[in-house]
Amino acid sequence: MKTISIDALRQRTVEIEAKIAGVIEANQKILDAADAEKRDLTAAEAEAFQKTTEQMKPLKADLARHNFMLGEVAEKLERERNVAGVSVSDGAAGADGSKKIPLWVKGFAQQLQAVARAERTGVIDPRLTGIFGDYDKAGVFQASGGSDGALNEAVPSEGGFLVGADYSDKIYQRTYLTGEITRRCQSQTISNPSNRLVLRVVDEDSRADGSRMGGVLAFWANEADTFMYSRPKFRKVEIFLEKLTALVFATDELLEDVAALEDWIMNNMPTELAFRIEDAIFLGTGAGQPAGILNSQAFLKLSPGSTANVINGTDVIAMLAQFWAPGIRNTIAAYSNENLTAGAGPKIPAAAWFVDQSTLTQFWNLQQPMQGSGSAVPAVVLLYHPPGTNPLFGPYGELMGMPVIPVEHCAALGTVGDAILADLSQYLLATKSGVQIASSMHVRFVQGEMAYRFTLRVGGQTIWKKPLTPKSGGPVLAPFVGLNSGASR
C-alpha cells in the first residue's frame, strides 16, 4: 500500500486555507467600502458578496476532507509505531513505561512556557502544533508522524504562535462575569463576516396620541365608519466594533514559575479588560471606543435642590420620578419571589443606583417627613437601607427598591455623574470572537522578556436617542438619570 505523506496533506491544507482567506478578504473590502460611506450594500455589492461566499462552500468541503485525512493518517502512523502494544491513552503509562502526554497538563502557563522555549531555542513542543505522540523512557518525545512529520506550523521569527483559543474564551467569560455593570447590559455577539451591528428600532420619543410607536394611533369608530389609518416610524442604530488591547511583558524568571505566571495572567487581565469596558459604558466618547451613558442624549441631568456637595431625599425622589418606570418594575420583580403582581423579571436586575463611594455618607441620612399626626405616625421615613438589612440585595444597600452599587466610574460627590439611576438593559454591548491572544519574544529580546498581547473587539451605545415625553405631557422620562453640578451643590 502506498504511503501517504503527511507533509503533502499539510501543504494542501495550507493552500486551501489561503484561498479561503482570499475570499474573506474580498468580502471584507466590500463591507469596508459600505462602512466608510455609512450605508448598506448596493444590489451589485450584495450580489458580489453572495457570489464570493458561494465560492467558499467547495473550499470548506475540500478543507474538511483534508483535515479528516490528516487525522486518519496520523492514527495510521500511530498504530504502526505501536504494534508492540505501547499504550497511547492520555497521560497513561504504557507496558514499556512510555507515556503519551497530548494535553497541557498544568494549564495555560505551561503552554506559554512552551511558546517561550520555542522562540528562544527553536525546539518546538509538539503540543503547540497539534501533533501527538509518545514520550519514551528517557523522556524524549517521538512524534506520531515519524521522520516525515513537519512539526512547525508557525513562523517564530515573525511573532510567535497563536495561543490556545480555549483559554481565550475563558478570559472573555471572566471579563463579563466580574463586573456589576457589563453583566446588566444587553449583549450581542457579531458574526465573523461583519464589523458592526445594525438595529431597526421604533422611533418613539413621545407617548402622546399620534406619537406612540412613532405615529401609531387607534380610533374609536361607529358602525360602517371608514377606518382611519396611521403608521409607525422606525430608525436605524449602528454599533461599530472598536478594539481594546493590552500588552503584557513577562520576564524569563517569571516564566520559570508556572504557578505565578498563570495566577498573574488570569487574575489581572480579566480585571483590567472589565474595568476599561465598564469605564467606556459610563464615560466613553464614542470615538474609537463605545459611546458612554454620560455622553448620551438619553442621559437626563436634573437640577439638584440641595446645598453644596449634598444629596438629600428630595434629590433622589426627583430622580425616581423621572426614571423610566419599566426599569423599576423589572428590577424589583427580579428580586422578589413573592411579588405575584409584577410577574417574572429578568434573571439579573438591570436597574440600580450606581454611585461613587464618596456619596455613601449621604445615603445614611436620606429621609422624608411623614404627613399626619398622632403617636402611630412616624416623624420621618428612611429611604435608604444599608447593606445587610435586606438580604435580597446581597452586599449592597437598598434605596427606593433598588440596589446601591459603588463603582469607580462615577464622579466625585458634587459632580455630574456622582450618583446615577440607570437601567442598563437599555444599553447594548456588541462583541466579536472573544479575546484574541498572541505572543512574541522579539519585542523585548534584549531584556529577556516575552510579550503577550490581548485584543478584544467591542462596541456599545444606549438604545434610546433622547428622553421620552409621557402621555400626560409632564416631565420627560429616561432610563439614565443623574444630578447636574452647579453652585447649589
ABEGO torsion letter per residue (X at the ends): XBBBBAAAAAAAAAAAAAAAAAAAAAAAAAAAAAAAAGBBBBAAAAAAAAAAAAAAAAAAAAAAAAAAAAAAAAAAAAAAAAAAGBBABBGBBBAAGBBBBABBAAEAAAAAAAAAAAAAAGBBBAAAAGBBBBBBAAGBBBBAAEAABBABABBAAAGEBBBBAAAAAAAAAAAAAABAAAAABBBBBBBAABABBBBBBBBBABABBGABGGGBBBBBBBBGBBBBBBBBBBBBBBBBBBBBBBBBBBBAAAAABAAAAAAAAAAAAAAAAAAAAAAAAAABAGBGBBBBAAABAABBBBBBABBBGBBBAAAAAAAAAABBAAAAAAAAAAABAABAAAEBBBABBABBBBBBAAAAAAAAABBBBBBEBEAABBABBBABBBBGABAAAEABBBBGGBBBBBBAABBBBGBBGABBBBBAAABBBBBBGEBBBBBBAAABAAAGBBBBBBBBBBBBBBABABBBBBAAGBBBBBABBBBBBEAAX
